[in-house]
């Protein structure tokens, strides 16, 4: 059931002047007054005590005010001020029943509450009913005159911008027509108005400026109840649509919206109780301020508890929310619209101010979520940029073009996403986040550029290292007059190739020419550094290289075959040639010669080390030792690998380490000469011929001697072969003599045994057991001698291991 269809009331102000705040709030909720806006009217009734005010209101508005019980006598029925809701009247109409004036309960002198209640009624009400007896009209001491004076006096304390309707209700109307009563009543009212003291500003102000005066008359309720009810019903019709233009409460200036009525009434009563002048326009602003602030706080709390907002806030802390700005704008707009709907009837300036404050509080509440959203947009955009940028680079797109296109594309994406996250009520800019995103993108591009350039530089440096290290090492290993020209040519060719490729690769980065030239120059310097480093590395092994070169040339002939020292070789010339070649390595390694500048290092080394006597004694005494220095002429120290002093020291060490090889060659040559020279000296041969002529002639006369000599020769030859006399003496004379002395006797015994076995085999007639051996005669010549030597030597017993070897015939005889 709608609460507006039944009457409800509350004791607004008690007899002691206490405002019933709780009762008023409960009344407003029950009546739903806050929903009425400005569509409500307030009617108050004042008049003498026991004049039938409550009865009139109950019949006129359907209220349930307590009425006086006539059978109990006349006494105070209404204490303080009661407030009730009219039933069946549109718009919503509130009725206040004021405590009657001139009551004996308060006494003759206690008129303070009368004035306070009258002032309250005038400040709050649109229509004030003044209940008066018909027989008081025209009387000087009528009961209504003090009431009118009170009304007009307190009116002076109100600074109200609107007129109040004063409806004089004449009770217990007599037969005198109303047309005759009304002029008299208006004349009495004018006299009272004129007699009331007024401020200087209102000395000449007519009554009509403050009040709309209406006069109605009602018959006696007790004597003519039916007629009274008819007249009240007719009067009730005038309260329908009372706030419409031309209605009883047509002047709506300064009306407080219904939602602020409770607070407004409370503050008005407070000011009245403090006996202060009541400035209704200022009071209206104050009420609007308080009430609008209450509404704003309610809406803020409602927004903070909004489930959609809370879910949005929770989600945006972990991830981006599509349509964030649109959703949040809608929620804020709904909140502000609710505020506008409830505060629409309050003072516009106050309403706008509080609305702005509410909007600021709402934006302050949602700003962290907005910042979270921008952060997600920024981080997401940055990650997508990185992926797209890497894909573009991997796809072969130029670095600068990829960076430019990706930056433009994803900054546009950020702008679009930040526009989607924009909240219409806020004028926040995403420029700071956008600038941070741009800085992050630029930093990433710079980092990738640095990494790519570093990788590119490293790649070409590696290529140069591969292209130069091995060839340079090989060229330095084969040191010659063309070594450094070949190295310079190699360096120039490989550097040009690398610089050309590097320059082409850098074109995609769109680097400024100055930076590009510096990078190309660093690559060229790196190439030179590789050669210089390799030269320094090889200079550290120069002694090994020199010895290898010397060994190769000294120990091998021109056909690269190992040299055999036969005694015909010129060891001095070979040594000089090999040392000169080794000196070439030293001169090549002494300095880095990547420029075409000539130097005299080789000549200086040759004169000082290989051919020190070629210079005249006078010149050497003047100049001194050319290698007694720490630097070379015409060669800067930065290009020096081996100083003159170091070269001299290395050469001394080289000579000392190669002397043994030369001495060994000389010894081998002398030994070879000794081994190959079997003939005695010529003078010895001549002496033998002269002194041995007689013996020679004797041999010719007796041939038997020749046979004996021949047999002795064969025996000696066999011993020579078996004892390997030439091999034994290769290690020296003394070792050879000792070795031969130990093997001589066993060898002789073995030869004799062999001869005996051969003789037995020839005397054996069994052809199967002893096959015939071809006879060895002196006529066999050299072949027979060789066969005899071989057969004799085959039976030699090895003294080292004690094993005895015999011929096949000996084995057959043993069987």
C-alpha positions in Angstrom: 0.0 0.0 0.0 1.3 3.4 -1.0 2.1 5.4 2.2 0.8 8.5 0.4 -2.7 7.0 0.5 -2.9 7.1 4.3 -2.2 9.7 6.9 0.9 9.6 9.0 2.0 12.3 11.5 4.8 13.2 13.8 5.4 15.5 16.8 7.8 17.9 15.0 8.5 20.2 17.9 7.5 19.5 21.5 6.2 22.0 24.0 9.7 22.7 25.2 10.9 23.6 21.8 12.9 20.5 21.1 13.1 19.5 17.4 12.3 15.8 16.9 15.0 14.9 14.4 14.5 11.1 14.5 10.7 11.5 14.2 11.1 13.9 11.2 13.5 11.5 9.4 11.1 8.6 10.0 8.2 10.7 8.7 10.1 11.6 5.5 11.0 8.0 4.8 7.4 6.8 5.4 5.9 9.5 3.3 8.8 9.2 0.7 9.1 13.0 0.8 12.6 12.9 -0.7 11.1 11.7 -4.0 8.9 14.7 -4.5 11.5 17.2 -5.4 9.8 20.6 -5.5 6.4 19.1 -6.0 5.1 19.6 -2.5 3.4 22.2 -0.4 3.4 23.1 3.3 0.3 24.4 5.0 0.3 25.7 8.6 -2.6 26.7 10.8 -2.4 29.1 13.7 -5.0 30.6 15.9 -6.3 30.9 19.4 -6.3 27.9 21.6 -9.4 25.7 21.4 -10.6 27.5 18.2 -11.1 24.2 16.3 -7.8 24.2 14.3 -7.2 20.4 14.6 -10.8 19.7 13.8 -10.6 21.9 10.7 -7.4 20.2 9.5 -8.7 16.7 10.1 -11.8 17.4 7.9 -10.0 19.5 5.4 -6.9 17.3 4.8 -7.8 14.0 6.2 -5.3 14.2 9.0 -5.6 12.6 12.4 -4.6 15.4 14.8 -5.9 15.1 18.3 -9.1 17.1 18.8 -10.4 18.7 21.9 -13.0 16.8 23.8 -15.8 19.3 24.4 -17.3 17.2 27.2 -14.1 17.5 29.2 -14.0 21.3 29.0 -11.8 23.7 27.1 -8.1 23.0 27.5 -4.8 22.8 25.5 -4.9 19.9 23.1 -2.0 20.6 20.8 1.4 21.2 22.4 4.2 22.4 20.3 4.0 21.7 16.5 2.6 18.6 14.9 3.3 17.6 11.3 1.0 15.4 9.2 0.6 14.2 5.6 -2.6 15.1 3.8 -4.4 12.2 2.2 -5.6 12.3 -1.4 -4.3 15.8 -2.4 -1.8 16.3 -5.2 0.8 17.4 -5.0 2.1 16.1 -1.7 0.9 18.4 1.0 2.2 18.6 4.5 0.2 20.2 7.3 1.5 21.7 10.5 -0.8 22.1 13.5 0.7 24.9 15.7 0.0 25.2 19.4 -2.9 27.6 20.0 -2.1 31.2 21.1 -3.4 33.0 24.1 -3.5 29.8 26.1 -3.8 29.9 29.9 -1.2 27.1 30.2 1.7 29.3 29.1 0.4 32.4 30.8 -0.2 36.0 29.7 3.5 37.0 29.5 4.9 33.9 27.9 4.6 34.7 24.3 8.1 33.6 23.2 7.0 30.3 21.9 4.0 31.9 20.1 6.4 34.2 18.2 8.9 31.4 17.5 6.3 29.0 16.2 4.7 31.8 14.1 8.1 32.7 12.6 8.8 29.0 12.0 5.4 28.6 10.2 6.0 31.7 8.0 9.5 30.5 7.1 8.5 26.9 6.3 5.0 27.2 5.0 3.6 28.1 1.6 0.1 28.7 3.0 -0.7 29.9 6.6 -4.3 29.4 7.8 -5.3 31.8 10.5 -8.3 30.4 12.4 -10.5 33.2 13.9 -14.0 33.6 15.3 -16.5 35.5 13.3 -17.6 37.5 16.3 -14.0 38.9 16.7 -14.2 40.8 13.4 -14.5 44.5 14.0 -13.6 44.3 17.7 -10.7 46.3 19.0 -9.7 43.7 21.6 -10.4 40.7 19.5 -8.5 37.5 20.2 -7.0 37.5 16.7 -5.3 40.9 16.9 -2.3 39.8 19.1 -1.9 36.9 16.7 -1.8 39.2 13.7 0.6 41.5 15.4 2.9 38.5 16.1 2.7 37.4 12.5 3.5 40.8 11.1 6.3 41.5 13.7 8.1 38.2 13.0 7.7 38.8 9.3 10.0 41.7 9.6 12.7 39.3 10.7 12.4 37.2 7.6 14.3 38.1 4.5 12.1 36.0 2.2 12.0 36.5 -1.5 8.5 35.1 -1.9 5.0 35.9 -0.8 3.1 33.8 1.7 -0.6 33.1 1.4 -2.5 34.2 4.5 -5.9 32.5 4.5 -8.2 33.8 7.2 -10.7 31.1 8.0 -13.7 32.7 9.7 -15.3 30.1 12.0 -18.9 29.9 13.1 -20.1 32.3 10.3 -23.3 34.2 11.2 -26.0 35.4 8.8 -23.8 38.4 7.9 -22.7 37.9 4.3 -19.1 37.3 3.7 -19.1 40.2 1.3 -19.8 42.5 4.3 -17.3 40.8 6.6 -14.4 40.7 4.4 -13.9 44.5 4.0 -14.0 45.0 7.7 -11.5 42.2 8.2 -9.1 43.6 5.6 -9.4 47.0 7.2 -8.5 45.6 10.6 -5.6 43.7 9.0 -4.3 46.9 7.4 -4.5 48.8 10.6 -2.5 46.1 12.4 0.1 46.2 9.5 0.4 49.9 9.8 0.8 49.8 13.5 3.6 47.2 13.4 7.2 48.8 13.6 9.0 48.2 10.3 12.6 48.6 9.2 13.5 51.8 7.4 13.6 49.9 4.1 10.0 48.8 4.5 8.4 51.9 6.0 6.2 52.4 3.0 6.0 48.8 1.8 2.3 47.7 1.4 1.0 44.5 2.9 0.5 43.0 -0.5 4.3 42.9 -1.1 4.6 40.3 1.7 1.2 38.4 1.7 -1.5 37.2 -0.5 -4.6 37.6 1.7 -7.5 35.2 1.2 -10.7 35.1 3.3 -13.1 32.2 3.7 -15.9 31.5 6.0 -17.2 28.3 7.5 -20.4 27.5 9.4 -20.4 26.2 12.9 -19.2 22.6 13.1 -21.4 21.9 16.1 -24.6 23.5 14.9 -24.4 22.9 11.2 -22.1 19.9 10.8 -23.3 18.9 7.3 -23.0 22.4 5.9 -19.6 22.7 7.6 -18.5 19.5 5.8 -19.8 20.7 2.5 -18.0 24.0 2.8 -14.8 22.3 3.9 -15.0 19.9 0.9 -15.4 22.9 -1.3 -12.4 24.6 0.3 -10.4 21.3 0.0 -10.6 21.6 -3.8 -8.6 24.8 -3.7 -5.6 22.9 -2.3 -5.4 20.6 -5.3 -2.5 21.7 -7.5 -1.9 24.5 -5.1 1.7 25.0 -6.4 0.6 25.6 -9.9 0.8 29.2 -11.2 -2.2 31.1 -9.8 -2.7 28.5 -7.1 -2.8 29.2 -3.4 1.0 28.5 -3.2 1.8 29.7 -6.6 4.9 31.7 -5.6 7.6 29.0 -5.4 10.7 31.2 -5.1 13.2 30.0 -2.5 11.5 26.6 -2.0 13.7 24.0 -0.5 13.7 20.6 -2.3 11.7 18.0 -0.5 14.8 15.9 0.3 16.2 18.8 2.3 13.0 19.8 4.1 14.0 18.0 7.3 17.4 19.6 7.6 16.0 22.9 6.5 13.3 22.9 9.1 15.8 21.8 11.8 18.2 24.6 10.9 15.4 27.2 10.8 14.2 26.2 14.2 17.7 26.3 15.5 18.2 29.9 14.3 14.8 30.9 15.6 15.6 29.4 19.0 18.9 31.4 19.1 16.8 34.5 18.5 18.7 35.4 15.3 17.3 37.1 12.3 16.3 34.4 9.8 17.8 35.1 6.3 15.9 32.6 4.2 18.0 33.1 1.0 21.2 32.4 3.0 19.4 29.6 4.8 18.4 28.1 1.4 22.1 28.1 0.4 23.1 26.5 3.7 20.5 23.8 3.3 21.5 23.2 -0.3 25.1 23.0 0.8 24.5 20.5 3.5 22.0 18.5 1.6 23.9 18.4 -1.6 27.0 17.3 0.3 24.9 14.5 1.9 23.7 13.4 -1.5 27.2 13.6 -2.9 28.6 11.5 -0.1 25.8 9.0 -0.5 26.5 8.7 -4.2 30.2 8.4 -3.6 29.6 5.6 -1.2 27.2 4.0 -3.6 29.8 4.2 -6.4 32.6 2.8 -4.2 30.3 -0.2 -3.4 29.2 -0.6 -7.0 29.9 -4.2 -8.0 30.7 -3.4 -11.6 33.3 -0.8 -10.5 34.8 -3.1 -7.9 35.2 -5.9 -10.4 36.6 -3.5 -12.9 39.1 -2.2 -10.3 40.2 -5.7 -9.4 40.6 -6.8 -12.9 42.6 -3.8 -14.1 45.2 -4.4 -11.4 46.3 -7.6 -13.2 45.4 -7.0 -16.8 44.1 -4.6 -19.4 40.3 -4.3 -19.6 38.8 -3.8 -23.0 36.4 -0.8 -23.1 37.8 0.4 -19.8 37.1 4.1 -20.4 33.6 3.5 -21.8 32.6 1.3 -18.9 34.0 3.6 -16.2 32.5 6.7 -17.9 29.1 5.0 -17.9 29.4 4.1 -14.2 30.5 7.7 -13.2 27.9 9.2 -15.5 25.2 7.1 -13.8 26.4 8.2 -10.4 26.4 11.9 -11.4 23.0 11.5 -13.0 21.6 10.1 -9.7 23.2 13.1 -7.9 21.6 15.5 -10.4 18.3 13.9 -10.0 18.3 14.2 -6.2 19.9 17.6 -6.0 18.2 19.2 -9.0 15.9 21.5 -6.9 18.7 22.9 -4.7 20.5 26.1 -5.3 22.2 25.9 -8.6 25.5 27.3 -7.5 25.7 25.0 -4.5 24.5 22.1 -6.5 27.1 22.6 -9.2 29.9 23.1 -6.7 29.1 19.9 -4.8 28.7 18.1 -8.1 32.1 19.2 -9.1 33.5 18.1 -5.7 31.7 14.7 -6.1 33.2 14.4 -9.6 36.7 15.2 -8.3 36.3 12.6 -5.6 35.1 10.0 -8.0 38.0 10.7 -10.4 40.4 10.6 -7.5 39.1 7.2 -6.6 39.3 5.8 -10.1 42.6 7.5 -11.1 44.8 4.6 -9.7 42.8 2.2 -11.9 43.2 4.5 -14.9 47.0 4.5 -14.2 47.0 0.7 -14.0 45.2 0.6 -17.3 47.7 3.0 -18.9 50.5 0.9 -17.5 49.0 -2.3 -19.0 48.6 -0.5 -22.3 52.2 0.8 -22.2 53.7 -2.6 -21.3 51.5 -4.5 -23.7 52.4 -2.1 -26.5 56.1 -2.3 -25.7 56.0 -6.1 -25.8 54.2 -6.2 -29.1 56.6 -3.6 -30.5 59.6 -5.8 -29.5 58.1 -8.9 -31.1 57.1 -7.0 -34.3 60.5 -5.3 -34.4 62.4 -8.5 -34.1 60.2 -10.1 -36.8 60.8 -7.2 -39.1 64.6 -7.5 -38.6 64.5 -11.3 -39.0 62.5 -10.7 -42.2 65.4 -8.8 -43.7 64.0 -5.3 -43.3 66.4 -2.5 -42.8 67.0 -1.6 -39.2 66.1 2.1 -39.5 63.1 1.5 -41.6 61.9 -1.3 -39.3 62.4 0.9 -36.2 60.6 3.9 -37.8 57.7 1.9 -39.1 57.2 -0.2 -35.9 57.5 2.9 -33.7 54.9 4.8 -35.7 52.5 1.8 -35.8 52.7 1.0 -32.1 52.6 4.6 -30.9 49.4 4.9 -33.0 48.2 1.7 -31.3 49.0 3.2 -27.9 47.1 6.4 -28.8 44.1 4.4 -29.9 44.2 2.2 -26.7 44.7 5.2 -24.4 41.8 7.0 -26.1 39.7 3.9 -25.5 40.7 4.0 -21.8 39.9 7.8 -21.6 37.3 8.8 -19.0 35.0 11.5 -20.4 34.6 13.2 -17.1 38.3 13.6 -16.6 40.7 15.8 -18.5 43.6 13.5 -17.8 46.3 13.3 -20.4 48.3 10.2 -21.2 51.2 12.2 -22.5 53.5 11.3 -19.6 52.8 7.6 -20.1 53.1 8.1 -23.8 56.5 9.8 -23.4 57.7 7.0 -21.1 56.6 4.4 -23.8 58.5 6.4 -26.4 61.5 6.5 -24.2 61.3 2.7 -23.6 60.9 2.1 -27.3 63.8 4.3 -28.1 65.9 2.6 -25.4 65.0 -0.8 -26.8 65.9 0.4 -30.3 69.2 1.8 -29.1 69.9 -1.5 -27.2 69.1 -3.6 -30.3 71.0 -1.2 -32.5 74.0 -1.5 -30.3 73.7 -5.3 -30.1 73.2 -5.6 -33.9 76.1 -3.2 -34.6 78.3 -5.1 -32.1 77.3 -8.5 -33.7 78.0 -7.0 -37.2 81.3 -5.6 -36.1 82.2 -8.8 -34.4 81.3 -10.8 -37.5 83.4 -8.7 -39.8 86.3 -8.7 -37.3 86.0 -12.5 -37.2 86.1 -12.6 -41.0 89.1 -10.4 -41.0 90.8 -12.5 -38.3 90.1 -15.7 -40.3 91.2 -14.1 -43.6 94.4 -12.6 -42.2 95.8 -14.7 -39.3 96.6 -17.9 -41.2 98.0 -16.2 -44.4 100.0 -13.7 -42.4 101.5 -16.5 -40.2 102.4 -18.4 -43.4 104.0 -15.4 -45.0 106.0 -14.6 -41.9 107.0 -18.3 -41.6 108.5 -18.1 -45.1 110.2 -14.8 -44.4 111.7 -13.2 -47.5 112.1 -9.9 -49.2 108.5 -10.1 -50.5 107.0 -10.9 -47.1 105.8 -7.5 -46.0 104.8 -6.4 -49.5 102.7 -9.5 -49.7 101.2 -8.9 -46.3 100.4 -5.3 -47.2 98.7 -6.5 -50.4 96.8 -9.1 -48.4 95.8 -6.6 -45.8 94.7 -4.1 -48.4 92.6 -6.6 -50.3 90.9 -8.2 -47.2 90.3 -4.8 -45.6 88.7 -3.4 -48.7 86.4 -6.4 -49.0 85.4 -6.2 -45.3 84.9 -2.5 -45.3 82.8 -2.7 -48.4 80.6 -5.4 -46.9 80.4 -3.6 -43.6 79.5 -0.3 -45.2 76.7 -2.0 -47.1 75.4 -3.6 -43.9 75.5 -0.2 -42.1 73.4 1.4 -44.8 70.3 -0.2 -43.3 70.9 1.6 -40.0 70.9 5.0 -41.6 73.8 6.1 -39.4 75.2 9.6 -39.9 78.4 9.8 -42.0 80.6 10.8 -39.2 79.7 7.8 -37.1 79.8 5.5 -40.1 83.3 6.7 -41.0 84.5 6.1 -37.4 83.1 2.6 -37.4 84.8 1.8 -40.8 88.0 3.3 -39.5 87.9 1.2 -36.4 87.4 -1.9 -38.7 90.5 -0.9 -40.7 92.4 -0.4 -37.5 91.3 -3.8 -36.3 92.6 -5.4 -39.5 96.0 -3.7 -38.9 95.8 -4.8 -35.3 95.3 -8.4 -36.4 98.5 -8.3 -38.5 100.5 -6.5 -35.9 99.3 -8.9 -33.2 100.2 -11.9 -35.4 103.6 -10.3 -36.1 104.2 -9.8 -32.4 103.2 -13.4 -31.8 105.5 -14.7 -34.5 108.3 -12.4 -33.2 108.1 -14.2 -29.9 108.9 -17.5 -31.8 111.6 -16.0 -34.0 114.4 -18.1 -32.5 112.5 -21.3 -33.2 111.8 -20.1 -36.8 115.4 -19.3 -37.3 116.6 -22.7 -36.0 114.0 -24.4 -38.2 115.1 -22.5 -41.2 118.8 -23.2 -40.5 118.1 -26.8 -39.9 116.1 -27.1 -43.1 118.7 -25.5 -45.3 121.8 -27.0 -43.6 120.5 -30.6 -43.4 118.8 -30.8 -46.8 120.1 -30.2 -50.3 118.5 -28.2 -53.1 116.2 -31.1 -53.9 115.0 -31.1 -50.2 116.7 -34.5 -49.7 118.6 -35.2 -46.5 122.2 -34.2 -46.9 124.9 -36.9 -46.7 128.2 -35.6 -45.6 130.6 -37.4 -48.1 133.5 -35.0 -47.8 132.8 -33.1 -51.0 130.4 -30.5 -49.4 131.5 -27.0 -48.5 130.3 -26.8 -44.9 131.4 -23.2 -44.5 129.4 -22.0 -47.5 126.4 -24.1 -46.5 126.5 -22.7 -43.0 126.8 -19.1 -44.2 123.9 -19.6 -46.6 121.7 -21.2 -43.9 122.6 -18.4 -41.4 121.9 -15.7 -43.9 118.5 -17.2 -44.5 117.9 -17.3 -40.8 119.0 -13.7 -40.5 116.3 -12.9 -43.1 113.7 -14.1 -40.7 115.2 -12.0 -38.0 115.2 -8.9 -40.2 111.6 -9.6 -41.3 110.4 -10.0 -37.7 112.3 -7.0 -36.4 109.6 -4.4 -37.2 106.0 -4.1 -38.5 106.1 -2.8 -42.1 102.5 -2.1 -43.0 103.5 1.2 -44.7 105.7 1.5 -47.8 108.5 3.2 -45.9 111.9 1.7 -46.5 114.3 0.9 -43.7 117.9 -0.4 -43.3 117.2 -3.1 -40.7 118.3 -6.0 -43.0 121.6 -4.3 -44.0 122.4 -3.3 -40.5 121.9 -6.9 -39.3 123.9 -8.3 -42.2 126.8 -6.0 -41.6 126.7 -6.5 -37.8 126.1 -10.2 -37.6 126.8 -12.1 -40.8 129.7 -10.1 -42.3 131.1 -8.0 -39.4 134.5 -7.6 -41.2 133.1 -6.1 -44.3 133.1 -2.7 -42.9 136.4 -0.9 -42.5 138.0 -0.7 -39.1 138.0 3.1 -39.3 134.2 3.3 -39.9 133.5 0.8 -37.0 135.7 2.8 -34.7 133.7 5.9 -35.5 130.2 4.5 -35.7 130.6 1.8 -33.0 128.3 -1.2 -32.7 125.2 -0.5 -34.8 123.2 -3.0 -32.7 124.0 -1.3 -29.4 120.7 0.6 -29.4 117.1 0.2 -28.3 115.5 1.5 -31.5 115.9 1.3 -35.2 116.6 4.3 -37.4 113.5 5.4 -39.4 111.3 2.9 -37.5 109.0 4.3 -34.7 109.0 2.4 -31.4 105.3 1.5 -31.9 106.3 -0.5 -35.0 109.3 -2.2 -33.5 108.9 -5.8 -32.6 112.6 -6.7 -31.8 115.0 -4.0 -30.8 118.7 -4.1 -32.1 119.8 -5.3 -28.7 117.3 -8.1 -28.7 118.3 -9.0 -32.3 121.9 -9.3 -31.2 121.0 -11.4 -28.2 118.8 -13.7 -30.3 121.6 -14.1 -32.9 124.1 -15.0 -30.3 121.8 -17.6 -28.8 121.0 -18.8 -32.3 124.7 -19.3 -33.2 125.4 -21.1 -29.9 122.5 -23.5 -30.5 123.4 -24.2 -34.1 127.2 -24.6 -33.5 126.7 -28.2 -32.4 124.9 -29.1 -35.7 127.8 -27.6 -37.7 130.4 -29.4 -35.6 128.6 -32.7 -36.0 128.5 -32.2 -39.8 132.3 -31.5 -39.8 132.9 -34.6 -37.8 130.7 -36.7 -40.0 132.5 -35.4 -43.1 135.9 -36.2 -41.6 134.8 -39.7 -40.7 133.5 -40.3 -44.1 136.7 -39.2 -45.6 138.6 -41.7 -43.3 136.2 -44.5 -44.1 136.5 -44.1 -47.9 140.3 -43.7 -48.1 141.7 -47.4 -48.1 144.8 -46.8 -50.2 148.1 -45.7 -48.5 149.6 -42.5 -49.4 151.4 -42.2 -52.8 154.8 -42.2 -51.2 154.0 -45.4 -49.4 153.0 -47.0 -52.7 156.2 -46.0 -54.3 158.2 -47.3 -51.4 156.4 -50.6 -51.5 157.1 -51.0 -55.2 160.8 -50.1 -54.8 161.5 -52.1 -51.6 159.2 -55.0 -52.4 160.5 -55.7 -55.9 162.5 -58.8 -54.9 159.5 -60.3 -53.0 157.3 -59.6 -56.0 159.7 -61.4 -58.3 159.9 -64.3 -55.8 156.1 -64.7 -56.0 156.2 -64.7 -59.7 158.8 -67.5 -59.7 156.8 -69.7 -57.2 153.1 -69.6 -57.9 152.3 -71.6 -54.7 152.9 -68.5 -52.7 150.2 -66.8 -54.6 147.8 -69.6 -53.6 148.7 -69.3 -50.0 148.3 -65.5 -50.2 144.9 -65.9 -51.9 143.7 -68.3 -49.2 144.9 -65.9 -46.5 143.1 -63.1 -48.3 139.9 -65.1 -48.3 140.2 -65.9 -44.6 140.9 -62.2 -43.8 137.9 -61.2 -46.0 135.7 -63.6 -44.2 136.8 -62.3 -40.8 136.2 -58.7 -42.0 132.7 -59.5 -43.0 131.9 -61.6 -40.0 133.3 -59.1 -37.5 131.9 -56.0 -39.4 135.0 -54.1 -38.8 133.9 -51.0 -40.7 130.7 -50.8 -38.7 132.5 -51.2 -35.4 134.9 -48.4 -36.1 132.1 -45.9 -36.9 131.7 -45.1 -33.2 135.4 -44.5 -32.7 138.7 -46.4 -32.6 138.7 -47.6 -29.0 135.1 -48.9 -28.9 135.8 -50.7 -32.2 138.9 -52.4 -30.9 137.2 -53.5 -27.7 134.2 -54.9 -29.6 136.4 -56.8 -32.2 138.6 -58.3 -29.5 135.6 -59.9 -27.8 134.2 -61.4 -31.0 137.5 -62.4 -32.7 138.1 -65.8 -31.1 134.5 -67.1 -31.5 134.5 -66.0 -35.1 137.7 -67.8 -35.9 136.5 -71.0 -34.2 133.2 -70.8 -36.1 135.1 -70.5 -39.4 137.3 -73.5 -38.6 134.2 -75.6 -37.7 132.6 -74.7 -40.9 135.6 -75.7 -42.9 135.7 -79.0 -41.1 132.0 -79.7 -41.8 132.5 -78.8 -45.5 135.3 -81.4 -45.7 133.3 -84.1 -44.1 130.3 -83.5 -46.4 132.6 -83.9 -49.5 134.0 -87.2 -48.2 130.5 -88.7 -47.5 129.5 -91.0 -50.5 125.7 -91.1 -49.6 124.0 -88.9 -52.2 120.8 -88.8 -50.3 122.2 -87.8 -46.9 125.0 -85.7 -48.2 124.2 -84.1 -51.5 127.3 -83.1 -53.5 128.5 -79.6 -53.0 130.0 -77.9 -56.0 133.7 -77.7 -55.6 135.3 -74.4 -54.8 138.5 -73.8 -56.7 140.8 -70.9 -57.0 139.6 -70.6 -60.6 136.2 -69.5 -59.4 137.5 -66.0 -59.0 135.5 -63.4 -57.2 132.2 -65.3 -57.2 133.8 -68.2 -55.5 135.3 -65.9 -53.0 132.0 -64.4 -52.2 130.3 -67.7 -51.8 133.0 -68.9 -49.5 132.8 -65.8 -47.4 129.0 -66.1 -47.2 129.2 -69.8 -46.2 131.9 -69.1 -43.7 130.0 -66.3 -42.2 126.8 -68.2 -41.9 128.2 -70.4 -39.3 129.4 -67.7 -36.9 128.4 -68.1 -33.3 126.8 -65.1 -31.7 128.7 -64.4 -28.6 126.0 -62.1 -27.1 123.3 -64.6 -26.7 125.3 -67.8 -26.8 123.2 -69.4 -29.6 125.1 -71.4 -32.2 124.1 -71.5 -35.9 125.4 -74.2 -38.2 124.9 -75.1 -41.9 122.3 -77.5 -43.2 124.9 -80.2 -43.8 126.0 -80.2 -40.2 122.4 -80.7 -39.1 122.1 -83.7 -41.5 125.2 -85.3 -40.1 123.9 -84.8 -36.6 120.8 -86.7 -37.6 
